[in-house]
Amino acid sequence: MVIWRKKSNVSDGWDAQTLDLHEQRVNAIAFQPGSALLAAAAEDGRVCLWPKAQQATQILEGSPHGFSTLA
């Protein structure tokens, strides 16, 4: 999963940051409304929570067949 951030100087373009905690395909991503909390659900059976899309602070495991959606 790659997060793109606009650089401070508009003419400098964008920075890419890879969030590579998942071991299999990410099937769904969502931001919590009114916050900067990103959730990513994958086939590896994990839902990872990334505040400000920077570093995972919580990993929820429990589905041996993976996750397909978030709400």
mmCIF file of the N, C-alpha and C atoms, coordinates in Angstrom:
data_MODEL
# 
_entry.id   MODEL 
# 
loop_
_atom_site.group_PDB 
_atom_site.id 
_atom_site.type_symbol 
_atom_site.label_atom_id 
_atom_site.label_alt_id 
_atom_site.label_comp_id 
_atom_site.label_asym_id 
_atom_site.label_entity_id 
_atom_site.label_seq_id 
_atom_site.pdbx_PDB_ins_code 
_atom_site.Cartn_x 
_atom_site.Cartn_y 
_atom_site.Cartn_z 
_atom_site.occupancy 
_atom_site.B_iso_or_equiv 
_atom_site.pdbx_formal_charge 
_atom_site.auth_seq_id 
_atom_site.auth_comp_id 
_atom_site.auth_asym_id 
_atom_site.auth_atom_id 
_atom_site.pdbx_PDB_model_num 
ATOM 1   N N  . MET A 1 1  ? 0.854   -1.148  0.000  1.00 0.00 ? 1  MET A N  1 
ATOM 2   C CA . MET A 1 1  ? 0.000   0.000   0.000  1.00 0.00 ? 1  MET A CA 1 
ATOM 3   C C  . MET A 1 1  ? 0.909   1.221   0.000  1.00 0.00 ? 1  MET A C  1 
ATOM 4   N N  . VAL A 1 2  ? 0.608   2.198   -0.834 1.00 0.00 ? 2  VAL A N  1 
ATOM 5   C CA . VAL A 1 2  ? 1.434   3.400   -0.936 1.00 0.00 ? 2  VAL A CA 1 
ATOM 6   C C  . VAL A 1 2  ? 0.586   4.623   -0.612 1.00 0.00 ? 2  VAL A C  1 
ATOM 7   N N  . ILE A 1 3  ? 1.113   5.466   0.256  1.00 0.00 ? 3  ILE A N  1 
ATOM 8   C CA . ILE A 1 3  ? 0.470   6.726   0.631  1.00 0.00 ? 3  ILE A CA 1 
ATOM 9   C C  . ILE A 1 3  ? 1.227   7.848   -0.076 1.00 0.00 ? 3  ILE A C  1 
ATOM 10  N N  . TRP A 1 4  ? 0.501   8.720   -0.748 1.00 0.00 ? 4  TRP A N  1 
ATOM 11  C CA . TRP A 1 4  ? 1.102   9.854   -1.443 1.00 0.00 ? 4  TRP A CA 1 
ATOM 12  C C  . TRP A 1 4  ? 0.780   11.128  -0.682 1.00 0.00 ? 4  TRP A C  1 
ATOM 13  N N  . ARG A 1 5  ? 1.807   11.943  -0.435 1.00 0.00 ? 5  ARG A N  1 
ATOM 14  C CA . ARG A 1 5  ? 1.636   13.218  0.260  1.00 0.00 ? 5  ARG A CA 1 
ATOM 15  C C  . ARG A 1 5  ? 2.190   14.345  -0.616 1.00 0.00 ? 5  ARG A C  1 
ATOM 16  N N  . LYS A 1 6  ? 1.416   15.403  -0.711 1.00 0.00 ? 6  LYS A N  1 
ATOM 17  C CA . LYS A 1 6  ? 1.854   16.583  -1.443 1.00 0.00 ? 6  LYS A CA 1 
ATOM 18  C C  . LYS A 1 6  ? 2.947   17.279  -0.640 1.00 0.00 ? 6  LYS A C  1 
ATOM 19  N N  . LYS A 1 7  ? 4.063   17.627  -1.289 1.00 0.00 ? 7  LYS A N  1 
ATOM 20  C CA . LYS A 1 7  ? 5.146   18.331  -0.621 1.00 0.00 ? 7  LYS A CA 1 
ATOM 21  C C  . LYS A 1 7  ? 4.738   19.772  -0.314 1.00 0.00 ? 7  LYS A C  1 
ATOM 22  N N  . SER A 1 8  ? 5.418   20.383  0.646  1.00 0.00 ? 8  SER A N  1 
ATOM 23  C CA . SER A 1 8  ? 5.105   21.757  1.057  1.00 0.00 ? 8  SER A CA 1 
ATOM 24  C C  . SER A 1 8  ? 5.176   22.729  -0.109 1.00 0.00 ? 8  SER A C  1 
ATOM 25  N N  . ASN A 1 9  ? 6.217   22.598  -0.890 1.00 0.00 ? 9  ASN A N  1 
ATOM 26  C CA . ASN A 1 9  ? 6.388   23.446  -2.066 1.00 0.00 ? 9  ASN A CA 1 
ATOM 27  C C  . ASN A 1 9  ? 5.680   22.758  -3.240 1.00 0.00 ? 9  ASN A C  1 
ATOM 28  N N  . VAL A 1 10 ? 4.664   23.372  -3.759 1.00 0.00 ? 10 VAL A N  1 
ATOM 29  C CA . VAL A 1 10 ? 3.837   22.777  -4.810 1.00 0.00 ? 10 VAL A CA 1 
ATOM 30  C C  . VAL A 1 10 ? 4.669   22.323  -6.009 1.00 0.00 ? 10 VAL A C  1 
ATOM 31  N N  . SER A 1 11 ? 5.705   23.043  -6.342 1.00 0.00 ? 11 SER A N  1 
ATOM 32  C CA . SER A 1 11 ? 6.511   22.688  -7.511 1.00 0.00 ? 11 SER A CA 1 
ATOM 33  C C  . SER A 1 11 ? 7.392   21.461  -7.282 1.00 0.00 ? 11 SER A C  1 
ATOM 34  N N  . ASP A 1 12 ? 7.518   21.010  -6.010 1.00 0.00 ? 12 ASP A N  1 
ATOM 35  C CA . ASP A 1 12 ? 8.329   19.834  -5.696 1.00 0.00 ? 12 ASP A CA 1 
ATOM 36  C C  . ASP A 1 12 ? 7.584   18.518  -5.911 1.00 0.00 ? 12 ASP A C  1 
ATOM 37  N N  . GLY A 1 13 ? 6.279   18.574  -6.094 1.00 0.00 ? 13 GLY A N  1 
ATOM 38  C CA . GLY A 1 13 ? 5.506   17.362  -6.378 1.00 0.00 ? 13 GLY A CA 1 
ATOM 39  C C  . GLY A 1 13 ? 5.041   16.605  -5.144 1.00 0.00 ? 13 GLY A C  1 
ATOM 40  N N  . TRP A 1 14 ? 5.203   15.279  -5.197 1.00 0.00 ? 14 TRP A N  1 
ATOM 41  C CA . TRP A 1 14 ? 4.633   14.382  -4.183 1.00 0.00 ? 14 TRP A CA 1 
ATOM 42  C C  . TRP A 1 14 ? 5.705   13.454  -3.619 1.00 0.00 ? 14 TRP A C  1 
ATOM 43  N N  . ASP A 1 15 ? 5.480   12.984  -2.371 1.00 0.00 ? 15 ASP A N  1 
ATOM 44  C CA . ASP A 1 15 ? 6.310   11.956  -1.740 1.00 0.00 ? 15 ASP A CA 1 
ATOM 45  C C  . ASP A 1 15 ? 5.490   10.684  -1.618 1.00 0.00 ? 15 ASP A C  1 
ATOM 46  N N  . ALA A 1 16 ? 6.127   9.551   -1.821 1.00 0.00 ? 16 ALA A N  1 
ATOM 47  C CA . ALA A 1 16 ? 5.462   8.255   -1.666 1.00 0.00 ? 16 ALA A CA 1 
ATOM 48  C C  . ALA A 1 16 ? 6.014   7.556   -0.436 1.00 0.00 ? 16 ALA A C  1 
ATOM 49  N N  . GLN A 1 17 ? 5.110   6.999   0.363  1.00 0.00 ? 17 GLN A N  1 
ATOM 50  C CA . GLN A 1 17 ? 5.508   6.225   1.536  1.00 0.00 ? 17 GLN A CA 1 
ATOM 51  C C  . GLN A 1 17 ? 4.821   4.869   1.451  1.00 0.00 ? 17 GLN A C  1 
ATOM 52  N N  . THR A 1 18 ? 5.610   3.805   1.527  1.00 0.00 ? 18 THR A N  1 
ATOM 53  C CA . THR A 1 18 ? 5.067   2.457   1.456  1.00 0.00 ? 18 THR A CA 1 
ATOM 54  C C  . THR A 1 18 ? 4.728   1.966   2.857  1.00 0.00 ? 18 THR A C  1 
ATOM 55  N N  . LEU A 1 19 ? 3.500   1.493   3.022  1.00 0.00 ? 19 LEU A N  1 
ATOM 56  C CA . LEU A 1 19 ? 3.066   0.861   4.265  1.00 0.00 ? 19 LEU A CA 1 
ATOM 57  C C  . LEU A 1 19 ? 3.033   -0.637  3.976  1.00 0.00 ? 19 LEU A C  1 
ATOM 58  N N  . ASP A 1 20 ? 4.069   -1.341  4.409  1.00 0.00 ? 20 ASP A N  1 
ATOM 59  C CA . ASP A 1 20 ? 4.257   -2.724  3.954  1.00 0.00 ? 20 ASP A CA 1 
ATOM 60  C C  . ASP A 1 20 ? 4.086   -3.778  5.047  1.00 0.00 ? 20 ASP A C  1 
ATOM 61  N N  . LEU A 1 21 ? 3.209   -3.558  5.977  1.00 0.00 ? 21 LEU A N  1 
ATOM 62  C CA . LEU A 1 21 ? 3.000   -4.499  7.069  1.00 0.00 ? 21 LEU A CA 1 
ATOM 63  C C  . LEU A 1 21 ? 2.220   -5.742  6.635  1.00 0.00 ? 21 LEU A C  1 
ATOM 64  N N  . HIS A 1 22 ? 1.327   -5.593  5.704  1.00 0.00 ? 22 HIS A N  1 
ATOM 65  C CA . HIS A 1 22 ? 0.519   -6.732  5.265  1.00 0.00 ? 22 HIS A CA 1 
ATOM 66  C C  . HIS A 1 22 ? 1.368   -7.716  4.459  1.00 0.00 ? 22 HIS A C  1 
ATOM 67  N N  . GLU A 1 23 ? 1.054   -8.994  4.607  1.00 0.00 ? 23 GLU A N  1 
ATOM 68  C CA . GLU A 1 23 ? 1.803   -10.045 3.912  1.00 0.00 ? 23 GLU A CA 1 
ATOM 69  C C  . GLU A 1 23 ? 1.103   -10.538 2.652  1.00 0.00 ? 23 GLU A C  1 
ATOM 70  N N  . GLN A 1 24 ? -0.157  -10.163 2.497  1.00 0.00 ? 24 GLN A N  1 
ATOM 71  C CA . GLN A 1 24 ? -0.912  -10.535 1.300  1.00 0.00 ? 24 GLN A CA 1 
ATOM 72  C C  . GLN A 1 24 ? -1.656  -9.315  0.786  1.00 0.00 ? 24 GLN A C  1 
ATOM 73  N N  . ARG A 1 25 ? -2.425  -9.506  -0.262 1.00 0.00 ? 25 ARG A N  1 
ATOM 74  C CA . ARG A 1 25 ? -3.101  -8.396  -0.930 1.00 0.00 ? 25 ARG A CA 1 
ATOM 75  C C  . ARG A 1 25 ? -4.030  -7.634  0.013  1.00 0.00 ? 25 ARG A C  1 
ATOM 76  N N  . VAL A 1 26 ? -3.947  -6.308  -0.053 1.00 0.00 ? 26 VAL A N  1 
ATOM 77  C CA . VAL A 1 26 ? -4.861  -5.428  0.682  1.00 0.00 ? 26 VAL A CA 1 
ATOM 78  C C  . VAL A 1 26 ? -6.134  -5.316  -0.145 1.00 0.00 ? 26 VAL A C  1 
ATOM 79  N N  . ASN A 1 27 ? -7.269  -5.652  0.478  1.00 0.00 ? 27 ASN A N  1 
ATOM 80  C CA . ASN A 1 27 ? -8.547  -5.654  -0.230 1.00 0.00 ? 27 ASN A CA 1 
ATOM 81  C C  . ASN A 1 27 ? -9.388  -4.414  0.020  1.00 0.00 ? 27 ASN A C  1 
ATOM 82  N N  . ALA A 1 28 ? -9.149  -3.721  1.141  1.00 0.00 ? 28 ALA A N  1 
ATOM 83  C CA . ALA A 1 28 ? -9.969  -2.555  1.464  1.00 0.00 ? 28 ALA A CA 1 
ATOM 84  C C  . ALA A 1 28 ? -9.177  -1.588  2.327  1.00 0.00 ? 28 ALA A C  1 
ATOM 85  N N  . ILE A 1 29 ? -9.373  -0.297  2.073  1.00 0.00 ? 29 ILE A N  1 
ATOM 86  C CA . ILE A 1 29 ? -8.805  0.742   2.919  1.00 0.00 ? 29 ILE A CA 1 
ATOM 87  C C  . ILE A 1 29 ? -9.898  1.765   3.195  1.00 0.00 ? 29 ILE A C  1 
ATOM 88  N N  . ALA A 1 30 ? -9.817  2.416   4.350  1.00 0.00 ? 30 ALA A N  1 
ATOM 89  C CA . ALA A 1 30 ? -10.812 3.429   4.705  1.00 0.00 ? 30 ALA A CA 1 
ATOM 90  C C  . ALA A 1 30 ? -10.241 4.354   5.764  1.00 0.00 ? 30 ALA A C  1 
ATOM 91  N N  . PHE A 1 31 ? -10.605 5.638   5.694  1.00 0.00 ? 31 PHE A N  1 
ATOM 92  C CA . PHE A 1 31 ? -10.278 6.592   6.741  1.00 0.00 ? 31 PHE A CA 1 
ATOM 93  C C  . PHE A 1 31 ? -11.476 6.721   7.662  1.00 0.00 ? 31 PHE A C  1 
ATOM 94  N N  . GLN A 1 32 ? -11.199 6.841   8.967  1.00 0.00 ? 32 GLN A N  1 
ATOM 95  C CA . GLN A 1 32 ? -12.273 7.105   9.922  1.00 0.00 ? 32 GLN A CA 1 
ATOM 96  C C  . GLN A 1 32 ? -12.737 8.537   9.691  1.00 0.00 ? 32 GLN A C  1 
ATOM 97  N N  . PRO A 1 33 ? -14.040 8.763   9.513  1.00 0.00 ? 33 PRO A N  1 
ATOM 98  C CA . PRO A 1 33 ? -14.541 10.118  9.273  1.00 0.00 ? 33 PRO A CA 1 
ATOM 99  C C  . PRO A 1 33 ? -14.111 11.083  10.380 1.00 0.00 ? 33 PRO A C  1 
ATOM 100 N N  . GLY A 1 34 ? -13.679 12.268  9.977  1.00 0.00 ? 34 GLY A N  1 
ATOM 101 C CA . GLY A 1 34 ? -13.296 13.305  10.932 1.00 0.00 ? 34 GLY A CA 1 
ATOM 102 C C  . GLY A 1 34 ? -11.959 13.068  11.606 1.00 0.00 ? 34 GLY A C  1 
ATOM 103 N N  . SER A 1 35 ? -11.170 12.148  11.094 1.00 0.00 ? 35 SER A N  1 
ATOM 104 C CA . SER A 1 35 ? -9.865  11.876  11.703 1.00 0.00 ? 35 SER A CA 1 
ATOM 105 C C  . SER A 1 35 ? -8.857  11.558  10.610 1.00 0.00 ? 35 SER A C  1 
ATOM 106 N N  . ALA A 1 36 ? -7.649  11.237  11.038 1.00 0.00 ? 36 ALA A N  1 
ATOM 107 C CA . ALA A 1 36 ? -6.616  10.832  10.085 1.00 0.00 ? 36 ALA A CA 1 
ATOM 108 C C  . ALA A 1 36 ? -6.238  9.372   10.307 1.00 0.00 ? 36 ALA A C  1 
ATOM 109 N N  . LEU A 1 37 ? -7.177  8.563   10.818 1.00 0.00 ? 37 LEU A N  1 
ATOM 110 C CA . LEU A 1 37 ? -6.924  7.150   11.077 1.00 0.00 ? 37 LEU A CA 1 
ATOM 111 C C  . LEU A 1 37 ? -7.260  6.330   9.836  1.00 0.00 ? 37 LEU A C  1 
ATOM 112 N N  . LEU A 1 38 ? -6.258  5.625   9.322  1.00 0.00 ? 38 LEU A N  1 
ATOM 113 C CA . LEU A 1 38 ? -6.424  4.781   8.154  1.00 0.00 ? 38 LEU A CA 1 
ATOM 114 C C  . LEU A 1 38 ? -6.521  3.325   8.605  1.00 0.00 ? 38 LEU A C  1 
ATOM 115 N N  . ALA A 1 39 ? -7.487  2.598   8.070  1.00 0.00 ? 39 ALA A N  1 
ATOM 116 C CA . ALA A 1 39 ? -7.617  1.161   8.326  1.00 0.00 ? 39 ALA A CA 1 
ATOM 117 C C  . ALA A 1 39 ? -7.396  0.432   7.007  1.00 0.00 ? 39 ALA A C  1 
ATOM 118 N N  . ALA A 1 40 ? -6.652  -0.672  7.073  1.00 0.00 ? 40 ALA A N  1 
ATOM 119 C CA . ALA A 1 40 ? -6.400  -1.478  5.882  1.00 0.00 ? 40 ALA A CA 1 
ATOM 120 C C  . ALA A 1 40 ? -6.703  -2.936  6.216  1.00 0.00 ? 40 ALA A C  1 
ATOM 121 N N  . ALA A 1 41 ? -7.510  -3.587  5.398  1.00 0.00 ? 41 ALA A N  1 
ATOM 122 C CA . ALA A 1 41 ? -7.884  -4.987  5.596  1.00 0.00 ? 41 ALA A CA 1 
ATOM 123 C C  . ALA A 1 41 ? -7.310  -5.805  4.450  1.00 0.00 ? 41 ALA A C  1 
ATOM 124 N N  . ALA A 1 42 ? -6.745  -6.975  4.780  1.00 0.00 ? 42 ALA A N  1 
ATOM 125 C CA . ALA A 1 42 ? -6.055  -7.760  3.752  1.00 0.00 ? 42 ALA A CA 1 
ATOM 126 C C  . ALA A 1 42 ? -6.403  -9.235  3.828  1.00 0.00 ? 42 ALA A C  1 
ATOM 127 N N  . GLU A 1 43 ? -5.943  -9.951  2.804  1.00 0.00 ? 43 GLU A N  1 
ATOM 128 C CA . GLU A 1 43 ? -6.151  -11.395 2.730  1.00 0.00 ? 43 GLU A CA 1 
ATOM 129 C C  . GLU A 1 43 ? -5.352  -12.152 3.787  1.00 0.00 ? 43 GLU A C  1 
ATOM 130 N N  . ASP A 1 44 ? -4.395  -11.489 4.428  1.00 0.00 ? 44 ASP A N  1 
ATOM 131 C CA . ASP A 1 44 ? -3.574  -12.149 5.451  1.00 0.00 ? 44 ASP A CA 1 
ATOM 132 C C  . ASP A 1 44 ? -4.296  -12.292 6.791  1.00 0.00 ? 44 ASP A C  1 
ATOM 133 N N  . GLY A 1 45 ? -5.569  -11.855 6.868  1.00 0.00 ? 45 GLY A N  1 
ATOM 134 C CA . GLY A 1 45 ? -6.346  -11.986 8.088  1.00 0.00 ? 45 GLY A CA 1 
ATOM 135 C C  . GLY A 1 45 ? -6.122  -10.871 9.092  1.00 0.00 ? 45 GLY A C  1 
ATOM 136 N N  . ARG A 1 46 ? -5.543  -9.776  8.633  1.00 0.00 ? 46 ARG A N  1 
ATOM 137 C CA . ARG A 1 46 ? -5.251  -8.645  9.516  1.00 0.00 ? 46 ARG A CA 1 
ATOM 138 C C  . ARG A 1 46 ? -5.988  -7.392  9.074  1.00 0.00 ? 46 ARG A C  1 
ATOM 139 N N  . VAL A 1 47 ? -6.375  -6.606  10.076 1.00 0.00 ? 47 VAL A N  1 
ATOM 140 C CA . VAL A 1 47 ? -6.796  -5.228  9.863  1.00 0.00 ? 47 VAL A CA 1 
ATOM 141 C C  . VAL A 1 47 ? -5.783  -4.391  10.621 1.00 0.00 ? 47 VAL A C  1 
ATOM 142 N N  . CYS A 1 48 ? -5.098  -3.509  9.916  1.00 0.00 ? 48 CYS A N  1 
ATOM 143 C CA . CYS A 1 48 ? -4.077  -2.663  10.536 1.00 0.00 ? 48 CYS A CA 1 
ATOM 144 C C  . CYS A 1 48 ? -4.594  -1.231  10.608 1.00 0.00 ? 48 CYS A C  1 
ATOM 145 N N  . LEU A 1 49 ? -4.355  -0.591  11.746 1.00 0.00 ? 49 LEU A N  1 
ATOM 146 C CA . LEU A 1 49 ? -4.762  0.797   11.959 1.00 0.00 ? 49 LEU A CA 1 
ATOM 147 C C  . LEU A 1 49 ? -3.523  1.679   11.935 1.00 0.00 ? 49 LEU A C  1 
ATOM 148 N N  . TRP A 1 50 ? -3.553  2.703   11.090 1.00 0.00 ? 50 TRP A N  1 
ATOM 149 C CA . TRP A 1 50 ? -2.417  3.586   10.849 1.00 0.00 ? 50 TRP A CA 1 
ATOM 150 C C  . TRP A 1 50 ? -2.831  5.030   11.135 1.00 0.00 ? 50 TRP A C  1 
ATOM 151 N N  . PRO A 1 51 ? -2.551  5.575   12.329 1.00 0.00 ? 51 PRO A N  1 
ATOM 152 C CA . PRO A 1 51 ? -2.837  6.995   12.573 1.00 0.00 ? 51 PRO A CA 1 
ATOM 153 C C  . PRO A 1 51 ? -2.013  7.882   11.635 1.00 0.00 ? 51 PRO A C  1 
ATOM 154 N N  . LYS A 1 52 ? -2.678  8.830   11.012 1.00 0.00 ? 52 LYS A N  1 
ATOM 155 C CA . LYS A 1 52 ? -2.053  9.746   10.055 1.00 0.00 ? 52 LYS A CA 1 
ATOM 156 C C  . LYS A 1 52 ? -1.335  9.005   8.931  1.00 0.00 ? 52 LYS A C  1 
ATOM 157 N N  . ALA A 1 53 ? -1.728  7.753   8.685  1.00 0.00 ? 53 ALA A N  1 
ATOM 158 C CA . ALA A 1 53 ? -1.150  6.926   7.616  1.00 0.00 ? 53 ALA A CA 1 
ATOM 159 C C  . ALA A 1 53 ? 0.371   6.891   7.690  1.00 0.00 ? 53 ALA A C  1 
ATOM 160 N N  . GLN A 1 54 ? 0.910   6.757   8.916  1.00 0.00 ? 54 GLN A N  1 
ATOM 161 C CA . GLN A 1 54 ? 2.357   6.778   9.090  1.00 0.00 ? 54 GLN A CA 1 
ATOM 162 C C  . GLN A 1 54 ? 2.913   5.470   9.627  1.00 0.00 ? 54 GLN A C  1 
ATOM 163 N N  . GLN A 1 55 ? 2.496   5.056   10.808 1.00 0.00 ? 55 GLN A N  1 
ATOM 164 C CA . GLN A 1 55 ? 3.023   3.838   11.418 1.00 0.00 ? 55 GLN A CA 1 
ATOM 165 C C  . GLN A 1 55 ? 1.872   3.095   12.084 1.00 0.00 ? 55 GLN A C  1 
ATOM 166 N N  . ALA A 1 56 ? 1.781   1.802   11.845 1.00 0.00 ? 56 ALA A N  1 
ATOM 167 C CA . ALA A 1 56 ? 0.693   1.014   12.427 1.00 0.00 ? 56 ALA A CA 1 
ATOM 168 C C  . ALA A 1 56 ? 0.799   1.011   13.945 1.00 0.00 ? 56 ALA A C  1 
ATOM 169 N N  . THR A 1 57 ? -0.322  1.289   14.608 1.00 0.00 ? 57 THR A N  1 
ATOM 170 C CA . THR A 1 57 ? -0.345  1.272   16.069 1.00 0.00 ? 57 THR A CA 1 
ATOM 171 C C  . THR A 1 57 ? -1.157  0.111   16.610 1.00 0.00 ? 57 THR A C  1 
ATOM 172 N N  . GLN A 1 58 ? -1.965  -0.490  15.756 1.00 0.00 ? 58 GLN A N  1 
ATOM 173 C CA . GLN A 1 58 ? -2.776  -1.616  16.203 1.00 0.00 ? 58 GLN A CA 1 
ATOM 174 C C  . GLN A 1 58 ? -2.971  -2.583  15.040 1.00 0.00 ? 58 GLN A C  1 
ATOM 175 N N  . ILE A 1 59 ? -2.819  -3.860  15.348 1.00 0.00 ? 59 ILE A N  1 
ATOM 176 C CA . ILE A 1 59 ? -3.042  -4.910  14.353 1.00 0.00 ? 59 ILE A CA 1 
ATOM 177 C C  . ILE A 1 59 ? -4.101  -5.848  14.911 1.00 0.00 ? 59 ILE A C  1 
ATOM 178 N N  . LEU A 1 60 ? -5.200  -5.972  14.198 1.00 0.00 ? 60 LEU A N  1 
ATOM 179 C CA . LEU A 1 60 ? -6.288  -6.855  14.598 1.00 0.00 ? 60 LEU A CA 1 
ATOM 180 C C  . LEU A 1 60 ? -6.210  -8.112  13.751 1.00 0.00 ? 60 LEU A C  1 
ATOM 181 N N  . GLU A 1 61 ? -6.099  -9.263  14.401 1.00 0.00 ? 61 GLU A N  1 
ATOM 182 C CA . GLU A 1 61 ? -6.013  -10.532 13.679 1.00 0.00 ? 61 GLU A CA 1 
ATOM 183 C C  . GLU A 1 61 ? -7.207  -11.395 14.059 1.00 0.00 ? 61 GLU A C  1 
ATOM 184 N N  . GLY A 1 62 ? -7.589  -12.287 13.188 1.00 0.00 ? 62 GLY A N  1 
ATOM 185 C CA . GLY A 1 62 ? -8.671  -13.155 13.579 1.00 0.00 ? 62 GLY A CA 1 
ATOM 186 C C  . GLY A 1 62 ? -9.420  -13.847 12.470 1.00 0.00 ? 62 GLY A C  1 
ATOM 187 N N  . SER A 1 63 ? -9.148  -13.520 11.237 1.00 0.00 ? 63 SER A N  1 
ATOM 188 C CA . SER A 1 63 ? -9.849  -14.169 10.143 1.00 0.00 ? 63 SER A CA 1 
ATOM 189 C C  . SER A 1 63 ? -8.862  -14.995 9.333  1.00 0.00 ? 63 SER A C  1 
ATOM 190 N N  . PRO A 1 64 ? -8.876  -16.313 9.478  1.00 0.00 ? 64 PRO A N  1 
ATOM 191 C CA . PRO A 1 64 ? -7.907  -17.134 8.755  1.00 0.00 ? 64 PRO A CA 1 
ATOM 192 C C  . PRO A 1 64 ? -8.063  -17.049 7.229  1.00 0.00 ? 64 PRO A C  1 
ATOM 193 N N  . HIS A 1 65 ? -9.211  -16.596 6.758  1.00 0.00 ? 65 HIS A N  1 
ATOM 194 C CA . HIS A 1 65 ? -9.447  -16.491 5.318  1.00 0.00 ? 65 HIS A CA 1 
ATOM 195 C C  . HIS A 1 65 ? -9.318  -15.064 4.815  1.00 0.00 ? 65 HIS A C  1 
ATOM 196 N N  . GLY A 1 66 ? -8.925  -14.163 5.683  1.00 0.00 ? 66 GLY A N  1 
ATOM 197 C CA . GLY A 1 66 ? -8.713  -12.762 5.295  1.00 0.00 ? 66 GLY A CA 1 
ATOM 198 C C  . GLY A 1 66 ? -9.977  -11.941 5.372  1.00 0.00 ? 66 GLY A C  1 
ATOM 199 N N  . PHE A 1 67 ? -9.794  -10.658 5.103  1.00 0.00 ? 67 PHE A N  1 
ATOM 200 C CA . PHE A 1 67 ? -10.893 -9.692  5.108  1.00 0.00 ? 67 PHE A CA 1 
ATOM 201 C C  . PHE A 1 67 ? -11.083 -9.159  3.695  1.00 0.00 ? 67 PHE A C  1 
ATOM 202 N N  . SER A 1 68 ? -12.320 -8.809  3.353  1.00 0.00 ? 68 SER A N  1 
ATOM 203 C CA . SER A 1 68 ? -12.585 -8.297  2.022  1.00 0.00 ? 68 SER A CA 1 
ATOM 204 C C  . SER A 1 68 ? -13.137 -6.885  2.030  1.00 0.00 ? 68 SER A C  1 
ATOM 205 N N  . THR A 1 69 ? -13.704 -6.426  3.156  1.00 0.00 ? 69 THR A N  1 
ATOM 206 C CA . THR A 1 69 ? -14.288 -5.085  3.204  1.00 0.00 ? 69 THR A CA 1 
ATOM 207 C C  . THR A 1 69 ? -14.086 -4.449  4.582  1.00 0.00 ? 69 THR A C  1 
ATOM 208 N N  . LEU A 1 70 ? -14.280 -3.153  4.613  1.00 0.00 ? 70 LEU A N  1 
ATOM 209 C CA . LEU A 1 70 ? -14.286 -2.368  5.855  1.00 0.00 ? 70 LEU A CA 1 
ATOM 210 C C  . LEU A 1 70 ? -15.512 -1.472  5.826  1.00 0.00 ? 70 LEU A C  1 
ATOM 211 N N  . ALA A 1 71 ? -16.013 -1.126  7.002  1.00 0.00 ? 71 ALA A N  1 
ATOM 212 C CA . ALA A 1 71 ? -17.125 -0.173  7.077  1.00 0.00 ? 71 ALA A CA 1 
ATOM 213 C C  . ALA A 1 71 ? -16.973 0.659   8.320  1.00 0.00 ? 71 ALA A C  1 
# 
